[in-house]
Amino acid sequence: MFEKLYVDAKRGKFEVFKKGNGEPLIYTHHYSQFNENGDYFSQLLSKYYTVYIINLRGAGSSDGSTKECTYSMEDTVRDLESIKEKLGIKKWTMAGHSTGGFLALYYAILYPKSLKEIIAGGIAASGEYMNHAKSIYNEGNPNHNRLMEIFKLLENQELTIEEKRALNKEWVMMSLHQKDAYYEMLNIKQSGKVLSDRLNYFSEELPYYNITNQLRDTETRAYIYCGIYDAQCPYEFSKEVSLNMPNAKLETFNESNHYPFFEEKEKFINYVEDIVSSSRKSC
């Protein structure tokens, strides 16, 4: 279990969950809400780092949005930097999956001196991935219409727990190459509730999101990973990020969709251990 604490930072009060020993690492997702269970990726990282999971603005008991401090990616990264400052941490690693990885990229651009390195997967440097034929968010994708129906249904506050689970299962299955991995997910006690307010804000911001050129100027060391069958952010976009960042290295998971830490679990654990080993050698 992660320890809950509250950080009264310059930009607001935030709910944070801490676990592990070692160098500091920040972990979050752009539109998820966490609790003391964290999630599988953060649990794994806590074996090697002191992990700080951040409930972003509007998540859990963290402050909500204001006119000055919104749910935008830029404001979110500024929130994260203010939390780092309040914690008295000089530099930390940032890890994030999917839109958590988007934030890691943004952080590397805005505050490169605050980061030792980033670990990010299933990512994109622009909203162009939404237009890719392999993405379930593309209108031409066979799963797109049903996915939009699922999102709409999940906004219904009157859904039973069983109905929510069935819809979430259907959504997750669209993003798994190894379908049996879903049942392993169920055996892991984890959090990560989707927040519709933050998701809706992200959807509005996404058409204007493009940090491709800025990535070329960041020297931050980046460990990028992706499943070759990724149906949310297709593999090509993680590869593009790795090619644009001067100090990036791409790890490909050839039997995975969007969740390689479940679909190729042993390989992913070895991947994280290799990152930790490489990081220590570079100190």
BALOMAR-132081 format. One line per 10 residues: their letters; for each residue x negated, y negated, z negated of N, C-alpha, C. Coordinates in Angstrom, 3 decimals. Layout:
a) X Y Z X Y Z X Y Z ~ ...
//
This chain:
mfeklyvdak) -0.838 1.202 0.000 0.000 0.000 0.000 -0.879 -1.260 0.000 ~ -0.394 -2.273 0.674 -1.078 -3.558 0.681 -0.612 -4.390 -0.513 ~ -1.496 -5.229 -0.999 -1.171 -6.139 -2.095 -0.557 -7.418 -1.525 ~ 0.582 -7.817 -2.067 1.235 -9.046 -1.601 0.657 -10.252 -2.331 ~ 0.392 -11.317 -1.584 -0.013 -12.578 -2.192 0.536 -13.723 -1.361 ~ 0.529 -14.887 -1.938 1.011 -16.077 -1.242 -0.131 -17.073 -1.114 ~ -0.274 -17.613 0.079 -1.330 -18.576 0.347 -0.685 -19.923 0.636 ~ -0.952 -20.874 -0.242 -0.405 -22.224 -0.093 -1.417 -23.045 0.701 ~ -1.349 -22.942 2.013 -2.325 -23.560 2.908 -1.916 -24.985 3.271 ~ -2.813 -25.660 3.958 -2.583 -27.052 4.348 -1.340 -27.208 5.214
rgkfevfkkg) -1.034 -26.202 6.022 0.096 -26.291 6.947 1.346 -25.576 6.445 ~ 1.313 -25.069 5.213 2.497 -24.412 4.670 2.140 -23.233 3.790 ~ 3.176 -22.613 3.256 3.004 -21.456 2.377 3.294 -20.184 3.167 ~ 2.392 -19.208 3.048 2.507 -17.996 3.850 2.387 -16.742 2.991 ~ 3.195 -15.750 3.365 3.150 -14.445 2.720 2.059 -13.609 3.399 ~ 1.169 -13.060 2.577 0.009 -12.332 3.087 -0.086 -10.990 2.370 ~ -0.543 -9.971 3.088 -0.737 -8.643 2.501 -2.198 -8.246 2.682 ~ -2.818 -7.842 1.580 -4.267 -7.599 1.562 -4.579 -6.164 1.155 ~ -5.565 -5.579 1.838 -5.989 -4.218 1.489 -7.369 -3.944 2.075 ~ -8.155 -3.147 1.357 -9.420 -2.674 1.894 -10.638 -3.361 1.327
ngepliythh) -11.778 -2.891 1.785 -13.070 -3.453 1.408 -13.863 -3.731 2.675 ~ -14.859 -4.546 2.537 -15.671 -4.862 3.708 -15.447 -6.282 4.174 ~ -15.885 -6.559 5.378 -15.777 -7.907 5.923 -14.311 -8.269 6.170 ~ -13.977 -9.566 6.088 -12.577 -9.985 6.253 -12.081 -9.852 7.685 ~ -10.837 -9.420 7.806 -10.183 -9.270 9.108 -8.742 -9.734 8.992 ~ -8.320 -10.560 9.929 -6.936 -11.029 9.975 -6.174 -10.201 11.000 ~ -4.937 -9.869 10.640 -4.106 -9.033 11.508 -2.685 -9.581 11.507 ~ -2.087 -9.677 12.692 -0.693 -10.119 12.753 -0.093 -9.764 14.112 ~ 1.167 -10.091 14.267 1.892 -9.929 15.532 2.781 -11.155 15.677 ~ 2.965 -11.612 16.913 3.614 -12.907 17.121 5.085 -12.948 16.720
ysqfnengdy) 5.792 -11.816 16.773 7.212 -11.870 16.393 7.635 -10.667 15.549 ~ 6.734 -10.227 14.664 7.055 -9.128 13.747 6.953 -9.579 12.299 ~ 7.696 -8.895 11.464 7.678 -9.157 10.019 7.141 -7.918 9.304 ~ 6.140 -8.119 8.455 5.503 -7.011 7.760 5.875 -6.985 6.282 ~ 5.585 -5.844 5.646 5.701 -5.736 4.189 4.477 -4.995 3.661 ~ 4.552 -4.502 2.426 3.399 -3.876 1.782 2.900 -2.627 2.508 ~ 3.697 -2.072 3.410 3.264 -0.888 4.149 2.321 -1.215 5.307 ~ 2.307 -2.472 5.745 1.548 -2.801 6.939 2.071 -2.010 8.124 ~ 1.187 -1.649 9.045 1.536 -0.712 10.115 0.328 0.192 10.344 ~ 0.455 1.134 11.262 -0.614 2.127 11.398 -1.957 1.489 11.740
fsqllskyyt) -1.974 0.550 12.675 -3.229 -0.074 13.102 -3.890 -0.800 11.930 ~ -3.115 -1.581 11.185 -3.683 -2.309 10.044 -4.133 -1.351 8.942 ~ -3.394 -0.259 8.750 -3.800 0.750 7.771 -5.153 1.353 8.154 ~ -5.312 1.654 9.435 -6.581 2.200 9.918 -7.718 1.203 9.705 ~ -7.491 -0.041 10.050 -8.520 -1.070 9.915 -8.929 -1.284 8.463 ~ -7.994 -1.076 7.528 -8.288 -1.307 6.106 -9.291 -0.305 5.543 ~ -9.600 0.737 6.291 -10.636 1.688 5.865 -12.032 1.113 6.071 ~ -12.122 0.062 6.889 -13.423 -0.486 7.257 -13.563 -1.980 6.949 ~ -12.446 -2.667 6.782 -12.444 -4.114 6.561 -11.565 -4.461 5.362 ~ -11.720 -5.687 4.870 -10.703 -6.261 3.994 -9.678 -6.911 4.909
vyiinlrgag) -8.523 -6.287 5.020 -7.511 -6.713 5.991 -6.509 -7.666 5.348 ~ -6.258 -8.771 6.030 -5.226 -9.730 5.631 -4.143 -9.714 6.710 ~ -2.996 -9.119 6.399 -1.856 -9.166 7.319 -1.084 -10.447 7.034 ~ -0.832 -11.223 8.052 -0.138 -12.496 7.873 1.302 -12.390 8.361 ~ 2.243 -12.696 7.478 3.612 -12.931 7.924 3.662 -14.365 8.434 ~ 3.832 -14.513 9.714 3.790 -15.831 10.334 4.985 -16.686 9.923 ~ 4.944 -17.914 10.344 6.027 -18.861 10.047 7.381 -18.253 10.440 ~ 8.317 -18.228 9.491 9.633 -17.661 9.752 9.739 -16.178 9.474 ~ 8.636 -15.549 9.073 8.626 -14.108 8.775 8.528 -13.881 7.271 ~ 9.341 -12.982 6.752 9.300 -12.678 5.323 9.549 -13.914 4.485
ssdgstkect) 8.670 -14.141 3.508 8.812 -15.296 2.615 7.946 -16.472 3.040 ~ 7.375 -16.415 4.231 6.589 -17.543 4.733 7.508 -18.707 5.086 ~ 6.944 -19.913 5.064 7.718 -21.098 5.436 8.275 -20.962 6.851 ~ 9.375 -21.661 7.107 9.978 -21.656 8.430 9.382 -22.720 9.331 ~ 9.964 -22.878 10.497 9.459 -23.860 11.457 9.913 -25.265 11.078 ~ 9.131 -26.243 11.498 9.475 -27.652 11.329 9.238 -28.345 12.670 ~ 9.547 -29.622 12.730 9.321 -30.365 13.966 7.829 -30.412 14.301 ~ 6.982 -30.494 13.271 5.538 -30.583 13.476 4.876 -29.215 13.616 ~ 5.446 -28.207 12.964 4.847 -26.867 12.943 5.865 -25.861 13.465 ~ 5.741 -25.503 14.718 6.736 -24.672 15.397 6.288 -23.211 15.450
ysmedtvrdl) 7.026 -22.416 16.227 6.671 -21.009 16.444 5.755 -20.829 17.658 ~ 5.259 -21.908 18.226 4.416 -21.790 19.419 3.125 -21.042 19.096 ~ 2.492 -20.508 20.123 1.232 -19.789 19.916 0.149 -20.718 19.385 ~ 0.082 -21.927 19.919 -0.938 -22.868 19.448 -0.717 -23.227 17.985 ~ 0.516 -23.563 17.614 0.800 -23.888 16.213 0.542 -22.690 15.308 ~ 0.852 -21.501 15.802 0.627 -20.290 15.012 -0.854 -20.096 14.725 ~ -1.694 -20.299 15.727 -3.141 -20.163 15.519 -3.640 -21.228 14.547 ~ -3.101 -22.428 14.629 -3.499 -23.473 13.676 -3.073 -23.090 12.255 ~ -1.924 -22.439 12.133 -1.504 -21.921 10.826 -2.517 -20.906 10.304 ~ -2.944 -19.994 11.175 -3.888 -18.952 10.773 -5.213 -19.555 10.324
esikeklgik) -5.669 -20.568 11.026 -6.918 -21.225 10.645 -6.782 -21.906 9.286 ~ -5.619 -22.496 9.019 -5.419 -23.144 7.716 -5.397 -22.116 6.591 ~ -4.893 -20.918 6.877 -4.905 -19.834 5.886 -6.344 -19.404 5.608 ~ -7.139 -19.269 6.652 -8.553 -18.910 6.494 -9.276 -19.916 5.610 ~ -9.023 -21.190 5.868 -9.667 -22.243 5.086 -9.267 -22.161 3.617 ~ -7.977 -21.930 3.362 -7.497 -21.841 1.982 -8.096 -20.635 1.265 ~ -8.291 -19.548 1.978 -8.878 -18.343 1.381 -10.382 -18.486 1.159 ~ -10.968 -19.542 1.701 -12.403 -19.766 1.527 -13.269 -18.851 2.374 ~ -12.711 -18.372 3.472 -13.444 -17.470 4.365 -14.106 -18.295 5.469 ~ -15.405 -18.078 5.663 -16.127 -18.826 6.690 -15.831 -18.279 8.080
kwtmaghstg) -15.948 -16.954 8.220 -15.679 -16.290 9.499 -14.956 -14.986 9.232 ~ -14.067 -14.614 10.148 -13.437 -13.305 10.050 -13.232 -12.731 11.442 ~ -12.968 -11.442 11.463 -12.588 -10.767 12.702 -11.077 -10.875 12.833 ~ -10.577 -10.993 14.053 -9.132 -10.938 14.250 -8.781 -9.734 15.102 ~ -7.792 -8.979 14.640 -7.284 -7.839 15.401 -5.803 -8.033 15.658 ~ -5.379 -7.659 16.841 -3.964 -7.770 17.166 -3.622 -6.913 18.364 ~ -2.443 -6.338 18.316 -1.963 -5.516 19.426 -0.834 -6.248 20.139 ~ -0.804 -6.174 21.461 0.243 -6.817 22.249 0.234 -8.324 21.973 ~ 1.332 -8.924 21.542 1.318 -10.374 21.331 0.444 -10.780 20.150 ~ 0.136 -9.845 19.266 -0.869 -10.127 18.242 -2.217 -10.357 18.899
gflalyyail) -2.468 -9.613 19.985 -3.686 -9.808 20.758 -3.686 -11.112 21.537 ~ -2.512 -11.541 21.999 -2.405 -12.856 22.648 -2.932 -13.935 21.696 ~ -2.501 -13.835 20.432 -2.921 -14.814 19.429 -4.426 -14.752 19.189 ~ -4.990 -13.542 19.232 -6.438 -13.399 19.064 -7.185 -14.125 20.182 ~ -6.677 -14.016 21.406 -7.290 -14.725 22.530 -7.209 -16.234 22.328 ~ -6.033 -16.687 21.909 -5.827 -18.125 21.675 -6.750 -18.622 20.569 ~ -6.907 -17.804 19.534 -7.779 -18.159 18.407 -9.227 -18.307 18.891 ~ -9.660 -17.406 19.761 -11.026 -17.452 20.278 -11.289 -18.728 21.073 ~ -10.241 -19.282 21.658 -10.367 -20.528 22.412 -10.369 -21.737 21.481 ~ -9.434 -21.764 20.535 -9.278 -22.936 19.668 -10.322 -23.016 18.562
ypkslkeiia) -10.680 -21.855 17.987 -11.589 -21.853 16.833 -12.664 -20.772 16.980 ~ -13.488 -20.839 18.003 -14.495 -19.791 18.214 -15.477 -19.646 17.055 ~ -15.770 -20.734 16.368 -16.726 -20.676 15.257 -16.142 -20.011 14.013 ~ -14.828 -19.797 14.012 -14.174 -19.147 12.874 -14.128 -17.632 13.019 ~ -14.494 -17.136 14.195 -14.360 -15.713 14.487 -15.709 -15.029 14.650 ~ -15.835 -13.870 14.028 -16.990 -13.018 14.291 -16.774 -12.285 15.603 ~ -15.561 -11.766 15.788 -15.186 -11.057 17.006 -13.681 -10.829 16.989 ~ -13.149 -10.351 18.097 -11.738 -9.976 18.140 -11.604 -8.543 18.650 ~ -10.530 -7.890 18.196 -10.144 -6.561 18.676 -8.712 -6.711 19.163 ~ -8.491 -6.567 20.452 -7.161 -6.858 21.001 -6.829 -5.895 22.129
ggiaasgeym) -5.584 -5.416 22.145 -5.198 -4.465 23.175 -3.778 -4.630 23.663 ~ -3.522 -4.152 24.882 -2.201 -4.288 25.482 -1.845 -5.745 25.672 ~ -2.766 -6.502 26.279 -2.675 -7.963 26.272 -2.657 -8.550 27.684 ~ -2.467 -9.873 27.718 -2.526 -10.625 28.970 -2.909 -12.058 28.646 ~ -3.565 -12.708 29.585 -3.974 -14.097 29.400 -2.975 -15.076 30.004 ~ -1.914 -14.540 30.595 -0.869 -15.397 31.163 0.449 -14.638 31.148 ~ 1.520 -15.360 31.443 2.831 -14.724 31.502 3.073 -13.968 32.793 ~ 2.064 -13.895 33.642 2.213 -13.250 34.944 2.515 -11.758 34.826 ~ 2.146 -11.149 33.693 2.415 -9.714 33.525 3.906 -9.399 33.616 ~ 4.739 -10.388 33.300 6.190 -10.196 33.368 6.671 -9.944 34.799
nhaksiyneg) 5.866 -10.369 35.765 6.246 -10.222 37.170 5.653 -8.975 37.821 ~ 4.881 -8.222 37.052 4.230 -7.034 37.601 5.226 -5.883 37.699 ~ 5.184 -5.157 38.801 6.158 -4.085 39.044 6.139 -3.004 37.972 ~ 4.990 -2.785 37.340 4.873 -1.738 36.324 5.403 -2.171 34.961 ~ 5.673 -3.441 34.789 6.123 -3.948 33.489 7.631 -3.786 33.320 ~ 8.038 -3.272 32.175 9.468 -3.112 31.905 10.171 -4.457 31.759 ~ 9.402 -5.545 31.667 9.996 -6.880 31.572 10.269 -7.479 32.945 ~ 9.824 -6.795 33.991 10.067 -7.259 35.353 11.466 -6.852 35.794 ~ 12.190 -7.775 36.400 13.580 -7.511 36.792 13.715 -6.346 37.768 ~ 12.663 -6.059 38.511 12.724 -4.965 39.469 12.362 -3.609 38.884
npnhnrlmei) 11.911 -3.605 37.636 11.534 -2.340 37.003 12.780 -1.528 36.653 ~ 12.764 -0.212 36.852 13.951 0.618 36.581 14.467 0.532 35.144 ~ 13.585 0.209 34.208 13.999 0.148 32.802 14.432 -1.248 32.348 ~ 14.281 -2.235 33.229 14.476 -3.621 32.801 15.890 -3.915 32.301 ~ 16.890 -3.562 33.072 18.264 -3.908 32.699 18.656 -3.293 31.361 ~ 18.285 -2.036 31.175 18.612 -1.388 29.903 17.846 -2.036 28.755 ~ 16.614 -2.429 28.990 15.833 -3.090 27.947 16.495 -4.387 27.504 ~ 16.991 -5.168 28.452 17.670 -6.414 28.113 18.944 -6.142 27.304 ~ 19.628 -5.063 27.647 20.817 -4.668 26.881 20.432 -4.318 25.444 ~ 19.329 -3.608 25.290 18.860 -3.221 23.954 18.538 -4.458 23.126
fkllenqelt) 17.818 -5.409 23.714 17.491 -6.646 22.994 18.756 -7.357 22.522 ~ 19.745 -7.411 23.404 21.000 -8.086 23.063 21.720 -7.346 21.943 ~ 21.765 -6.047 22.033 22.447 -5.237 21.018 21.767 -5.355 19.657 ~ 20.446 -5.455 19.650 19.713 -5.532 18.387 19.955 -6.842 17.642 ~ 20.494 -7.837 18.320 20.825 -9.102 17.663 22.103 -9.001 16.837 ~ 22.858 -7.931 17.049 24.121 -7.726 16.330 23.847 -7.345 14.878 ~ 24.215 -8.227 13.959 23.956 -8.001 12.536 24.815 -6.884 11.949 ~ 25.832 -6.458 12.681 26.745 -5.436 12.163 26.338 -4.013 12.554 ~ 25.236 -3.863 13.256 24.772 -2.528 13.628 24.412 -1.716 12.391 ~ 24.720 -0.443 12.421 24.318 0.443 11.328 22.832 0.767 11.478
ieekralnke) 22.231 1.280 10.420 20.823 1.667 10.466 20.593 2.712 11.554 ~ 21.531 3.658 11.656 21.402 4.716 12.662 21.445 4.143 14.077 ~ 22.323 3.161 14.302 22.427 2.542 15.624 21.148 1.775 15.972 ~ 20.594 1.066 14.987 19.347 0.334 15.213 18.209 1.292 15.545 ~ 18.155 2.400 14.801 17.095 3.382 15.038 17.188 3.978 16.439 ~ 18.409 4.251 16.873 18.608 4.832 18.204 18.163 3.864 19.297 ~ 18.491 2.583 19.122 18.096 1.576 20.103 16.583 1.375 20.102 ~ 15.993 1.325 18.911 14.545 1.158 18.817 13.810 2.348 19.422 ~ 14.359 3.541 19.214 13.748 4.736 19.802 13.742 4.636 21.321 ~ 14.865 4.214 21.881 14.973 4.097 23.333 13.958 3.094 23.872
wvmmslhqkd) 13.798 1.973 23.157 12.839 0.938 23.545 11.407 1.485 23.486 ~ 11.071 2.130 22.365 9.715 2.657 22.190 9.393 3.721 23.233 ~ 10.366 4.588 23.531 10.133 5.668 24.492 9.750 5.134 25.873 ~ 10.232 3.931 26.213 9.860 3.321 27.487 8.367 2.992 27.530 ~ 7.745 2.913 26.349 6.353 2.473 26.244 5.422 3.577 25.760 ~ 5.848 4.827 25.930 5.017 5.974 25.556 4.776 6.873 26.763 ~ 3.534 7.215 26.996 3.202 8.240 27.994 3.278 9.621 27.344 ~ 2.784 9.697 26.114 2.878 10.928 25.324 4.134 10.821 24.451 ~ 5.240 11.364 24.924 6.527 11.172 24.249 6.545 11.736 22.824 ~ 5.782 12.801 22.581 5.756 13.394 21.241 5.186 12.441 20.201
ayyemlnikq) 4.449 11.443 20.656 3.857 10.483 19.722 4.932 9.738 18.937 ~ 6.128 9.641 19.507 7.219 8.944 18.811 7.489 9.578 17.458 ~ 7.461 10.888 17.398 7.799 11.585 16.158 6.674 11.458 15.133 ~ 5.452 11.263 15.609 4.359 10.970 14.688 4.518 9.571 14.113 ~ 5.010 8.639 14.936 5.286 7.291 14.446 6.250 7.331 13.262 ~ 7.252 8.200 13.362 8.261 8.292 12.306 7.675 8.796 10.995 ~ 6.574 9.537 11.079 5.957 10.092 9.877 5.053 9.099 9.162 ~ 4.812 7.964 9.798 3.974 6.928 9.197 4.865 5.882 8.543 ~ 4.627 5.641 7.269 5.394 4.608 6.572 4.807 3.258 6.961 ~ 5.542 2.499 7.757 5.013 1.241 8.256 6.130 0.221 8.450
sgkvlsdrln) 5.724 -1.022 8.625 6.673 -2.118 8.840 6.410 -2.741 10.199 ~ 7.180 -3.767 10.533 7.017 -4.435 11.819 8.339 -4.806 12.456 ~ 9.283 -5.233 11.629 10.607 -5.635 12.115 10.499 -6.779 13.121 ~ 11.219 -6.658 14.239 11.229 -7.705 15.263 12.086 -8.878 14.792 ~ 11.537 -10.083 14.918 12.247 -11.303 14.525 12.780 -12.000 15.771 ~ 14.086 -12.046 15.910 14.691 -12.573 17.140 14.376 -14.049 17.359 ~ 14.306 -14.857 16.287 14.016 -16.287 16.457 12.631 -16.500 17.066 ~ 11.654 -15.778 16.544 10.298 -15.917 17.074 10.197 -15.309 18.476 ~ 10.875 -14.192 18.700 10.870 -13.565 20.023 11.491 -14.492 21.062 ~ 12.595 -15.134 20.712 13.260 -16.050 21.643 12.373 -17.250 21.962
yfseelpyyn) 11.686 -17.772 20.939 10.780 -18.908 21.162 9.641 -18.479 22.091 ~ 9.097 -17.300 21.835 8.022 -16.758 22.671 8.480 -16.620 24.124 ~ 9.702 -16.142 24.325 10.242 -15.956 25.676 10.350 -17.280 26.422 ~ 10.677 -18.346 25.685 10.776 -19.669 26.303 9.394 -20.239 26.631 ~ 8.418 -19.920 25.805 7.061 -20.443 25.995 6.282 -19.671 27.059 ~ 6.616 -18.410 27.233 5.828 -17.501 28.067 5.607 -17.974 29.503 ~ 6.609 -18.553 30.189 6.367 -18.997 31.572 5.252 -20.040 31.691 ~ 4.943 -20.726 30.599 3.922 -21.777 30.613 2.592 -21.301 30.023 ~ 2.569 -20.053 29.588 1.374 -19.498 28.951 0.362 -19.071 30.004 ~ -0.806 -19.689 29.989 -1.893 -19.292 30.885 -3.211 -19.835 30.331
itnqlrdtet) -3.995 -18.955 29.745 -5.282 -19.358 29.168 -6.445 -18.677 29.904 ~ -6.172 -18.208 31.106 -7.165 -17.455 31.874 -8.466 -18.225 32.038 ~ -8.387 -19.469 32.489 -9.600 -20.246 32.740 -10.350 -20.568 31.453 ~ -9.601 -20.827 30.376 -10.250 -21.165 29.104 -11.044 -20.000 28.531 ~ -10.606 -18.782 28.825 -11.320 -17.609 28.308 -12.743 -17.531 28.850 ~ -12.952 -18.067 30.034 -14.285 -18.004 30.648 -15.313 -18.807 29.856 ~ -14.842 -19.726 29.038 -15.748 -20.606 28.296 -15.973 -20.173 26.850 ~ -15.304 -19.099 26.427 -15.479 -18.677 25.035 -16.557 -17.609 24.935 ~ -17.417 -17.750 23.928 -18.517 -16.802 23.723 -18.163 -15.732 22.698 ~ -16.961 -15.746 22.186 -16.551 -14.783 21.165 -16.678 -13.350 21.681
rayiycgiyd) -17.280 -12.498 20.860 -17.360 -11.080 21.220 -15.963 -10.478 21.140 ~ -15.579 -9.749 22.182 -14.208 -9.235 22.266 -14.205 -7.755 22.626 ~ -13.524 -6.981 21.805 -13.302 -5.566 22.083 -11.865 -5.427 22.581 ~ -11.722 -5.173 23.872 -10.415 -5.099 24.517 -10.109 -3.634 24.837 ~ -8.882 -3.222 24.553 -8.490 -1.842 24.860 -7.106 -1.839 25.510 ~ -6.813 -0.782 26.254 -5.481 -0.671 26.857 -5.246 0.743 27.378 ~ -3.996 1.170 27.307 -3.596 2.429 27.923 -3.397 2.231 29.414 ~ -3.846 3.170 30.194 -3.785 3.049 31.652 -2.346 2.987 32.160 ~ -1.402 3.537 31.377 0.005 3.558 31.788 0.838 2.484 31.077 ~ 0.192 1.477 30.519 0.914 0.471 29.726 2.074 -0.129 30.524
aqcpyefske) 3.286 0.006 29.985 4.492 -0.463 30.678 4.975 -1.811 30.159 ~ 4.326 -2.340 29.133 4.687 -3.670 28.646 3.744 -4.707 29.250 ~ 2.465 -4.609 28.931 1.439 -5.442 29.564 0.551 -4.508 30.382 ~ 0.830 -4.340 31.656 0.087 -3.371 32.460 -1.431 -3.514 32.338 ~ -2.090 -2.394 32.485 -3.537 -2.267 32.292 -4.330 -3.356 33.012 ~ -3.887 -3.729 34.196 -4.613 -4.714 35.001 -4.858 -6.017 34.244 ~ -3.968 -6.352 33.324 -4.075 -7.638 32.633 -5.085 -7.593 31.486 ~ -5.194 -6.467 30.800 -6.267 -6.318 29.811 -7.621 -6.294 30.518 ~ -7.656 -5.635 31.668 -8.898 -5.601 32.453 -9.290 -7.012 32.887 ~ -8.311 -7.798 33.319 -8.581 -9.181 33.725 -9.175 -9.980 32.571
vslnmpnakl) -8.612 -9.811 31.378 -9.141 -10.503 30.198 -10.602 -10.125 29.980 ~ -10.889 -8.831 30.049 -12.257 -8.366 29.793 -13.246 -8.902 30.826 ~ -12.786 -9.083 32.055 -13.660 -9.605 33.101 -13.882 -11.107 32.958 ~ -12.916 -11.802 32.383 -13.020 -13.253 32.245 -13.775 -13.696 30.996 ~ -13.796 -12.858 29.981 -14.513 -13.217 28.750 -15.965 -12.749 28.865 ~ -16.917 -13.663 28.720 -18.331 -13.322 28.928 -18.849 -12.196 28.039 ~ -18.318 -12.080 26.817 -18.818 -11.083 25.870 -17.753 -10.055 25.510 ~ -17.006 -9.633 26.511 -15.932 -8.660 26.282 -16.327 -7.282 26.800 ~ -15.777 -6.279 26.140 -15.968 -4.889 26.555 -14.609 -4.213 26.567 ~ -14.283 -3.538 27.663 -12.977 -2.893 27.819 -13.067 -1.394 27.558
etfnesnhyp) -12.150 -0.894 26.735 -12.011 0.540 26.494 -10.687 0.998 27.100 ~ -10.749 1.994 27.971 -9.561 2.501 28.659 -9.097 3.806 28.028 ~ -7.806 3.882 27.752 -7.203 5.102 27.223 -6.382 5.738 28.344 ~ -6.916 6.816 28.892 -6.382 7.389 30.127 -5.123 8.219 29.965 ~ -4.727 8.502 28.729 -3.518 9.294 28.485 -2.491 8.502 27.678 ~ -2.566 7.182 27.758 -1.703 6.343 26.921 -0.933 5.313 27.722 ~ 0.187 4.911 27.139 0.993 3.791 27.602 0.632 2.612 26.686 ~ 1.574 2.074 25.945 1.341 0.863 25.158 0.813 1.136 23.746 ~ 0.795 2.390 23.321 0.426 2.691 21.933 -0.693 3.728 21.846 ~ -1.901 3.410 22.305 -2.997 4.393 22.284 -3.375 4.871 20.893
ffeekekfin) -3.121 4.059 19.859 -3.472 4.498 18.500 -2.575 5.627 18.014 ~ -1.457 5.863 18.687 -0.635 7.046 18.427 -0.806 8.104 19.523 ~ -0.890 7.669 20.761 -0.914 8.601 21.890 -2.259 9.322 22.042 ~ -3.332 8.634 21.688 -4.669 9.246 21.685 -5.336 8.917 20.353 ~ -4.746 9.424 19.311 -5.091 9.018 17.949 -6.564 9.224 17.607 ~ -7.089 10.409 17.858 -8.479 10.700 17.502 -9.448 9.822 18.286 ~ -9.178 9.656 19.569 -10.044 8.795 20.375 -9.994 7.356 19.864 ~ -8.806 6.904 19.439 -8.684 5.530 18.960 -9.435 5.348 17.642 ~ -9.357 6.321 16.758 -10.105 6.246 15.496 -11.604 6.153 15.784 ~ -12.086 6.970 16.709 -13.500 6.917 17.090 -13.863 5.563 17.687
yvedivsssr) -12.928 5.005 18.444 -13.133 3.678 19.044 -13.331 2.622 17.961 ~ -12.473 2.622 16.956 -12.595 1.655 15.861 -13.905 1.870 15.107 ~ -14.258 3.113 14.858 -15.509 3.403 14.151 -16.719 2.926 14.947 ~ -16.660 3.046 16.258 -17.752 2.555 17.108 -17.858 1.032 17.038 ~ -16.710 0.356 16.989 -16.710 -1.104 16.857 -17.365 -1.511 15.546 ~ -16.973 -0.846 14.468 -17.532 -1.157 13.148 -19.041 -0.941 13.149 ~ -19.482 0.166 13.733 -20.909 0.475 13.800 -21.668 -0.569 14.614 ~ -21.125 -0.940 15.759 -21.765 -1.946 16.616 -21.814 -3.301 15.934 ~ -20.735 -3.635 15.231 -20.653 -4.919 14.542 -21.708 -5.019 13.450 ~ -21.899 -3.941 12.715 -22.888 -3.945 11.631 -24.309 -4.054 12.175
ksc) -24.560 -3.425 13.310 -25.892 -3.481 13.911 -26.225 -4.882 14.400 ~ -25.181 -5.642 14.779 -25.408 -6.979 15.332 -25.593 -8.037 14.260 ~ -25.343 -7.662 12.993 -25.462 -8.639 11.904 -26.922 -9.029 11.671
//
